[in-house]
Amino acid sequence: MTVRKGDTLIFDTPPVIRVWASAGGKKEAEGPLAEGFDLLFPDASFRSCKWEQAESILQQKCVERCLKKAGLDPDQIDLAFAGDLQAQCTASNYTMRALGAPYAGLYGACSTMAEGLSLAACFAAAGYARQVLAFTSSHFCAAERQFRTPLDYGGKRPPTAQWTATAAGACILSPGGSGVSVHSVTLGRVQDYDVHDISNMGAAMMPAAVSTLVHHFEDTDSVPADYDAVFTGDLGEVGTGLLHRQMHAEGYDLTNHRDCGCLLYNVARQQVQAGGSGAGCSAAVLCAYVLPRLADGRWKRVLFLSTGALMSQTTYLQGESIPGIAHAVELRAQNGADGVREG
């Protein structure tokens, strides 16, 4: 039976992430995690003349690889949770148009992967679905055009800005079997510390990361040292520094913390300013880096948290502040796990 403690759901019989897949573009192929990706593409257009359509193609390639690894046809998926950064989650909508499976669309901004995993785990654990798909993506060109300025404008990016990943990640969860276990999920609360700078997502999302981490540790009677690693979604270098400072003030030592926005790229060499961002950032790092290490036993227990900034282009132009949200998923290796990643 699933037990609720505070903001955390703890599964008595943990559901399992059976398989996963990751896909990325040219910049991701030049980054330090390139070897872990299932698919990498040199052209961000994916043979499309539209950036928005290109992102959907990226998603479809990633989902197709995930289904192939699971040995499943699309009609064997009981339910899909998916979303992206585009208005009305159009990239995911068009992906699901092609897939044809039951679909629940999500918008958690860059927190979408952890949100989708959390909901998929709940449905699998409750027996509502046996094959649950969770995926998300982002695309640098589509996101920049929607949230900031057209690419040909040529505006200078400040040091606090982050590079929206052209990447996708997909997972298939089941009530049981081999893979990586989901032991608990902590659903976040919206936090707003009155940050207005759209080029400083790390500062805007950091309070939500702190809130969810503190709630998780209190709910599960755990501390960061109980985990091999604590991952945050895409705070980047600026947000990571702020996170460590605030968590220290809360009484927590985060020496085993790693941020997906700092891992996906080589910040010193790739001209990504403060690091990576976008819904595809944490999704790709999860599927290309975190899950393989849990599957082969290098890690035993990991806390994975994705953070999201919940503004829109309209609210930003109206002078609104930027609310943040974060969701956390506790992942554990299974005894004797030999991994499920191909290649």
N, C-alpha and C positions, 0 to 999 in steps of 0.2 A: 504494500500500500504506500502511496506517495504521501509524505508528511510535509506540512507547511510549517516553517519556523520563520517568523518575521516576513521578510521579502523573498525568502528562499524556499524552493521546492526540492526536497530530498527524496530521491527515488529508492524505494526498497528493492525493486528489481530494475537495475539500471538499463535503459535502452542503449543500443549500440550504433555507432557510426560504422557502417559496414564498408563503404568505399568512399573515395573522394577524388576530386580532380581539380587541377588548377590550370589557368591559361593566362598568358600575358602578352604584351607587345614588345616593341624594340627596346624601350628603356628598361623594362623588367628583364629582358634578355641580357642586358649589360650589367645588371646588378649582382650582388653577392649570392642571391638565392636562385639564380638561373637554373642550376642543375636539378633543383627539386621540382621544377614545373613539368607538367605533363605536356603542355602545348605552349609554344612561343611563336609569335608571328612578327616578321620584319616590317610589315606595312599596317599602320594603324587604321587604314581605310577598310581593310578586309574586303577589298574589291567592290566597295560601295562608294557612291558619290555623296552619301549623307553620313555625318558623324553619328547621329542617333541610331540609324540603321546598323552602322558598323558595330556599335556596342551590343545590339541584339544578336548579331552574327557571332560575336565573341562569346556571348552567353551560350548560344546554341552549340557551338563547338565544345565548350567546357561541359555542358550537360550531356551531350552525346558521348563524350569520353567517359563520363561518370557512369552512364547507363551501360556502356560496353563493358566496363570493368566489373559491374554488378551482374552482367549477363541478363539484363532486363530489357524488355521492350517498353516504349512509353506508356502503353495501355496497362502495364502492370504497376505503374505508380498510383498509389491510392490518393495521394494529396501532395501538392507542391506549395511550399512557402517561398516567396521570392519578392524582390524589390530592387530598386536602383535609385540613382540620384535624379533621373530625368523627371520632368513634370508628369504627374499621374503614373509614374513608374512604367513609362511606355516601352522601354527596352524589354522589361520582363513580360509585359503584356503581349508583345509580339513574339517573344520566345515561346510563351505558353500557347499562343495561337497555333504555332507549328507543332508543339508537343501534344496538345489535346488532352492532357490529364486534368483532374480537378485541381483548382488553383485558388489560393488565398493570397492576395497581393499585400505587401507590407511597405510601409515607409518609415524607416528609422534612420534615414540618412546613412552616415558611415557606421552606425551601430547595427545595420540590417543583418549581417551574418550571424552575430550572436543572438539577435532577436529571432531570426528564422530557426536557428539551431535549438533555441529554448522551446519554441512552440512545437517544432517537429519532435523533440524529445518527449514533451508532454503528451502529444497525440500517440506516439509509439508506446510509451509506458502505460497509458490508459487502455491500450488495445483498440483505439479508434481507427488505426491504420497500421498496416504491416510494412509497407514500403513508402517512406516519406522522404521527399526531396526538398532540400533547402539550398538555395543558391542566391548569389548576388553578384554585382559587377559595378564597375565605374569606367569612364573613358575620359581621358584628359581633355580632348577637344570638345566633346559634348558638354562636359561640366563647365569648362571655362566660358564657353559661349552662353550658357544658361545663367551662371551665377556671377560672372565678372564682366569681361569684355571679349569681343571677337578676337580670334587669334591674330588676324592681320592688323589689329590696332597697334600691337607692339609695345604695350605698356610695360614698364619696369616692375618687376616683382620684388617686394621688400624682403628682408632677411627672415621675417617671421612667417612668410607664406610657405605653403606646402604644395607638393606636386601631386595632382590627382592621378592615381594609378590607372593605367589602361590594363585592367586585369579582372579576372573572375574566379570564383571558387564555388564548388558544388559538392554536397554531401548527400548520401542516402542513409537514412536511419531505419532501424527495425527494432521490434521489442526484444530480440535476443540474437545470439549468434556470435561469430568472431568479429573482431575489430577493435575499436576504442570505445570504452564505456563512458556514458554521460551520467555522472553521479548526482549532480545537483545543478540547478539554474537559479540565478538571482536576477529578478527583473528590477530594472532601475526606476528611479524617480527623476522627473525633470528638474534640473537645476539651472538657475540663471543668476550669474554674478555681475550682470550689467556690462558685459563686454560687447562693444559695438563694431570692432574692427574685423571686417570680413576676410582680411589677410592674416588673421591670427587665430586660426581654428583651435590650436593647441590650448591657448588660454581660455577660450570659450568652453571647451569640452572637459577640461581638467576637473572642475568641481563635480561634474557628474561621475567621473571615474572615481574620485575620492569617496563620494556618497555610496556608490555601489560596492566598492571594495570594503569599506567599513561595515556596511550592512551584511555583506557575505561573511566576513570574518566573525562578526558577532553572532550571526545566525547559526553558523556551523561550528562555533567554538574552536576556530582555527586561527593560525597566524601565517604570515607570508612564508616563513621558514618551513612550514609543513609541505610546501610545494617545490617541485624541482625548478619551476619558473612561473612567474606571474606575468602574463602578457596583457598589454593594453593595445587598443585598436590603432589609432593613428594620431597620437598626441604630438609626435615629432619631437625635435630637440627642445623647443621652447616649452611645450606642454609637459614634457618629461621632467625637466628641471623643476617646474612648478609643482608637479605631482609629488616628487620626492620631498620637497620642502613641506608641503601640506600634510602628507602622510606621516612625516616625522613629527609634526605638531600634534597629530592625532595619536601618536604613540606607536607607530608601526615602522619597522625597518624594511625597506624594499630593495635590499642588495641583490635579490634574485629577479628583479624586474627587467623586462625587455619590452620595447615598444615596436609594434609592427611598422610604424612609419619610419623608424630609424633602421630597421632590418632590411626592408625591401630594396633600398638603394644604398649606394656608397655616397653618403652625404658630402664628403670632402671632394669627390671627383665628378659627380654626375650633375651638378648644377640644379639641385632640387630644393635649394634654400634650406628650410628647416626639416625636410624629410618628406615622406610620402603621406598621402591621405586618400580619401575616397572609399566608398563601400567595398570596392574590390581590393583595397590594400590589406585589411585584416583577413578577408576571405582567402586571398592568395597565400598570405603567410601561413594561415592555418593549414591549408591543404598542401602547400609545397614544403613546409618546414616543421610545423608543430605535430600534426597527426602522424607523419612517417616516423618520427622519433618516439612517439608513444607506442606505435604499432610494433616497432622492432625492439622495444624494451629499454632504449637508452634513457628514457624518462618514465617515471611511474605515475606521477600526479602533476597536473598542470591546471592553472586557472587562466582561462581565456576570456578576455573582456573586450568588447567593441564599443567605441564611443561615437556619438553622432551629434552634429550641430543642426538644430531643428528650425533654422531660419529659411526663408525663401527670398528670391530676388526682390519680390514686392515688399516684404516686411523690412528688408534691409534698406531699400530706398525710402521707406516711410520713417526711418530713424529708429526702428525697434532694436532692442538688444537681441542677443543670440542665445537662446536656451540650449541646454545640452542634455543628453541622455546616455546612459551606459547600461549594458546588460552583461552578465557574467555566466560562464558555463564551466563547471568543474569536469575535467576529463581525466580518465585513468586508464592505464595500460591493463590489459588482461594478462593473466599468468600464461606464459607460453606463447604469447602473441608473436607471430612471425611476419606481420605486416601484410598489407593488401595493395600497396602501391605498385604499379607497373613501372618498369624501366629503372 
